[in-house]
Amino acid sequence: MTLINGLPAHVLFVHVVVVLIPLTALALVTAALWPRAARRLGVLLPVLALLALASVPLTTHAGEWLERHVDDDALVRRHTELGDGLLPWAMGLFVLAAAVWWAGRRASAESGRNGGTRWTALPVRIVVGVLSLAVAVGAVVDVYRIGDSGAKAAWHDAYSKTGRSS
């Protein structure tokens, strides 16, 4: 998809990425560090991460189309370069979300059989928690950097700092 109602699709799709990536990052870290949250979120966590992951190439593809339809500019090129780096972060969010969900399901099944409440072994929880936090922070920072560069590319010469007189 490149146009929606005559508007470049990238301009619309970018809002999905800007919402879903940080929301997924927050849900992942919460679920990874708090097993009760992982059980409550259930399958919603990996589904949210999958939607976030799918939105990235869709938005990037629409952005590549838009790049070919605007003036060549260093700010646009920088935005495009940064945008190409988000997919690995989104993949990391999805893989970790699936792992946290799977571990939570497995622990729930084990606790039902054994009468315990263990989510999983503590060292594994620590590693998954640290990885989740690192990937979540990386993804959110990358979304911020991409968005900032896109705003600069779109608006750097498009407004007056002094305003117009009435």
HUCOR-V851108 format. One record per residue. N is the residue number from 1. RES is the residue in one letter. PHI is phi in degrees with one decimal (999 if undefined). PSI is psi in whole degrees, -180 to 180 (* if undefined). BURIAL is I if it has 9 or more other ideal C-beta (glycine too) atoms within 8 Angstrom, else O. Layout:
n=N res=RES phi=PHI psi=PSI burial=BURIAL
n=N res=RES phi=PHI psi=PSI burial=BURIAL
//
This chain:
n=1 res=M phi=999 psi=132 burial=O
n=2 res=T phi=-121.1 psi=-29 burial=O
n=3 res=L phi=-130.5 psi=143 burial=O
n=4 res=I phi=-132.9 psi=116 burial=O
n=5 res=N phi=52.1 psi=37 burial=O
n=6 res=G phi=82.7 psi=-6 burial=O
n=7 res=L phi=-97.0 psi=146 burial=O
n=8 res=P phi=-58.9 psi=128 burial=I
n=9 res=A phi=-59.9 psi=-32 burial=I
n=10 res=H phi=-56.6 psi=-40 burial=I
n=11 res=V phi=-62.3 psi=-31 burial=O
n=12 res=L phi=-87.5 psi=-45 burial=I
n=13 res=F phi=-63.3 psi=-31 burial=I
n=14 res=V phi=-58.8 psi=-30 burial=I
n=15 res=H phi=-66.9 psi=-33 burial=O
n=16 res=V phi=-64.7 psi=-46 burial=I
n=17 res=V phi=-63.6 psi=-43 burial=I
n=18 res=V phi=-64.2 psi=-27 burial=I
n=19 res=V phi=-90.0 psi=-48 burial=O
n=20 res=L phi=-71.4 psi=-38 burial=I
n=21 res=I phi=-64.4 psi=-52 burial=I
n=22 res=P phi=-64.4 psi=-37 burial=I
n=23 res=L phi=-63.4 psi=-44 burial=I
n=24 res=T phi=-63.8 psi=-42 burial=I
n=25 res=A phi=-60.4 psi=-45 burial=I
n=26 res=L phi=-64.1 psi=-45 burial=I
n=27 res=A phi=-63.2 psi=-40 burial=I
n=28 res=L phi=-63.8 psi=-49 burial=I
n=29 res=V phi=-63.0 psi=-42 burial=I
n=30 res=T phi=-60.6 psi=-47 burial=I
n=31 res=A phi=-68.0 psi=-37 burial=I
n=32 res=A phi=-68.6 psi=-34 burial=I
n=33 res=L phi=-94.3 psi=-16 burial=I
n=34 res=W phi=-132.7 psi=97 burial=O
n=35 res=P phi=-55.3 psi=-33 burial=I
n=36 res=R phi=-63.2 psi=-38 burial=O
n=37 res=A phi=-66.0 psi=-38 burial=I
n=38 res=A phi=-61.5 psi=-43 burial=I
n=39 res=R phi=-66.1 psi=-40 burial=I
n=40 res=R phi=-68.0 psi=-41 burial=O
n=41 res=L phi=-68.7 psi=-37 burial=I
n=42 res=G phi=55.0 psi=-137 burial=O
n=43 res=V phi=-70.1 psi=-14 burial=O
n=44 res=L phi=-59.3 psi=-35 burial=O
n=45 res=L phi=-61.5 psi=-56 burial=I
n=46 res=P phi=-68.4 psi=-29 burial=I
n=47 res=V phi=-66.5 psi=-44 burial=O
n=48 res=L phi=-60.8 psi=-43 burial=I
n=49 res=A phi=-65.8 psi=-36 burial=I
n=50 res=L phi=-67.2 psi=-41 burial=I
n=51 res=L phi=-63.0 psi=-42 burial=I
n=52 res=A phi=-62.7 psi=-44 burial=I
n=53 res=L phi=-61.6 psi=-45 burial=I
n=54 res=A phi=-66.4 psi=-30 burial=O
n=55 res=S phi=-70.8 psi=-25 burial=I
n=56 res=V phi=-67.7 psi=-55 burial=I
n=57 res=P phi=-66.1 psi=-31 burial=O
n=58 res=L phi=-62.2 psi=-46 burial=I
n=59 res=T phi=-69.0 psi=-41 burial=I
n=60 res=T phi=-63.7 psi=-43 burial=I
n=61 res=H phi=-60.6 psi=-46 burial=I
n=62 res=A phi=-64.3 psi=-34 burial=I
n=63 res=G phi=-68.6 psi=-37 burial=I
n=64 res=E phi=-65.0 psi=-38 burial=I
n=65 res=W phi=-62.3 psi=-46 burial=I
n=66 res=L phi=-62.9 psi=-39 burial=I
n=67 res=E phi=-58.1 psi=-37 burial=I
n=68 res=R phi=-74.3 psi=-10 burial=O
n=69 res=H phi=-113.5 psi=13 burial=O
n=70 res=V phi=-124.5 psi=165 burial=O
n=71 res=D phi=-61.1 psi=145 burial=O
n=72 res=D phi=-66.2 psi=127 burial=O
n=73 res=D phi=-151.1 psi=142 burial=O
n=74 res=A phi=-61.7 psi=-36 burial=O
n=75 res=L phi=-67.3 psi=-39 burial=I
n=76 res=V phi=-66.6 psi=-43 burial=I
n=77 res=R phi=-62.1 psi=-41 burial=I
n=78 res=R phi=-62.9 psi=-44 burial=I
n=79 res=H phi=-60.6 psi=-43 burial=I
n=80 res=T phi=-63.8 psi=-44 burial=I
n=81 res=E phi=-61.0 psi=-45 burial=O
n=82 res=L phi=-65.1 psi=-41 burial=I
n=83 res=G phi=-61.1 psi=-33 burial=I
n=84 res=D phi=-66.5 psi=-17 burial=O
n=85 res=G phi=-90.1 psi=-2 burial=I
n=86 res=L phi=-79.6 psi=-29 burial=I
n=87 res=L phi=-56.8 psi=-45 burial=I
n=88 res=P phi=-60.5 psi=-36 burial=O
n=89 res=W phi=-65.2 psi=-43 burial=I
n=90 res=A phi=-64.2 psi=-38 burial=I
n=91 res=M phi=-63.7 psi=-42 burial=I
n=92 res=G phi=-61.0 psi=-42 burial=I
n=93 res=L phi=-59.9 psi=-44 burial=I
n=94 res=F phi=-65.6 psi=-47 burial=I
n=95 res=V phi=-61.2 psi=-45 burial=O
n=96 res=L phi=-68.3 psi=-38 burial=I
n=97 res=A phi=-62.6 psi=-42 burial=I
n=98 res=A phi=-64.6 psi=-40 burial=I
n=99 res=A phi=-65.6 psi=-43 burial=I
n=100 res=V phi=-64.9 psi=-43 burial=I
n=101 res=W phi=-62.1 psi=-47 burial=I
n=102 res=W phi=-62.6 psi=-45 burial=O
n=103 res=A phi=-63.4 psi=-39 burial=I
n=104 res=G phi=-65.0 psi=-41 burial=I
n=105 res=R phi=-64.4 psi=-44 burial=O
n=106 res=R phi=-63.4 psi=-43 burial=I
n=107 res=A phi=-65.7 psi=-38 burial=I
n=108 res=S phi=-63.4 psi=-41 burial=I
n=109 res=A phi=-65.9 psi=-41 burial=O
n=110 res=E phi=-66.7 psi=-40 burial=I
n=111 res=S phi=-68.8 psi=-30 burial=I
n=112 res=G phi=-66.7 psi=-36 burial=O
n=113 res=R phi=-78.2 psi=-41 burial=O
n=114 res=N phi=-97.9 psi=-10 burial=O
n=115 res=G phi=77.6 psi=5 burial=O
n=116 res=G phi=-90.3 psi=179 burial=O
n=117 res=T phi=-126.9 psi=19 burial=O
n=118 res=R phi=-65.9 psi=136 burial=O
n=119 res=W phi=-82.2 psi=-51 burial=I
n=120 res=T phi=-171.9 psi=175 burial=O
n=121 res=A phi=-58.1 psi=142 burial=O
n=122 res=L phi=-56.7 psi=-45 burial=O
n=123 res=P phi=-60.8 psi=-37 burial=O
n=124 res=V phi=-67.2 psi=-43 burial=I
n=125 res=R phi=-60.1 psi=-40 burial=I
n=126 res=I phi=-65.1 psi=-46 burial=O
n=127 res=V phi=-62.2 psi=-47 burial=O
n=128 res=V phi=-64.7 psi=-39 burial=I
n=129 res=G phi=-63.8 psi=-44 burial=I
n=130 res=V phi=-66.6 psi=-45 burial=O
n=131 res=L phi=-61.3 psi=-43 burial=I
n=132 res=S phi=-62.0 psi=-44 burial=I
n=133 res=L phi=-63.6 psi=-43 burial=I
n=134 res=A phi=-64.4 psi=-46 burial=O
n=135 res=V phi=-68.8 psi=-40 burial=I
n=136 res=A phi=-62.0 psi=-47 burial=I
n=137 res=V phi=-64.1 psi=-44 burial=I
n=138 res=G phi=-59.9 psi=-44 burial=I
n=139 res=A phi=-65.5 psi=-45 burial=I
n=140 res=V phi=-67.4 psi=-42 burial=I
n=141 res=V phi=-62.7 psi=-41 burial=O
n=142 res=D phi=-64.3 psi=-43 burial=I
n=143 res=V phi=-60.3 psi=-42 burial=I
n=144 res=Y phi=-61.3 psi=-49 burial=O
n=145 res=R phi=-62.2 psi=-42 burial=I
n=146 res=I phi=-65.0 psi=-46 burial=I
n=147 res=G phi=-63.1 psi=-42 burial=I
n=148 res=D phi=-62.4 psi=-44 burial=O
n=149 res=S phi=-67.8 psi=-35 burial=I
n=150 res=G phi=-67.8 psi=-40 burial=I
n=151 res=A phi=-65.3 psi=-41 burial=O
n=152 res=K phi=-64.1 psi=-41 burial=I
n=153 res=A phi=-64.9 psi=-39 burial=I
n=154 res=A phi=-78.0 psi=-33 burial=O
n=155 res=W phi=-114.0 psi=-1 burial=O
n=156 res=H phi=-58.6 psi=-31 burial=O
n=157 res=D phi=-124.1 psi=20 burial=O
n=158 res=A phi=-104.6 psi=6 burial=O
n=159 res=Y phi=-149.0 psi=165 burial=O
n=160 res=S phi=-103.3 psi=130 burial=O
n=161 res=K phi=-71.8 psi=-22 burial=O
n=162 res=T phi=-94.6 psi=-16 burial=O
n=163 res=G phi=83.2 psi=168 burial=O
n=164 res=R phi=-104.8 psi=150 burial=O
n=165 res=S phi=-83.8 psi=143 burial=O
n=166 res=S phi=-85.2 psi=* burial=O
//
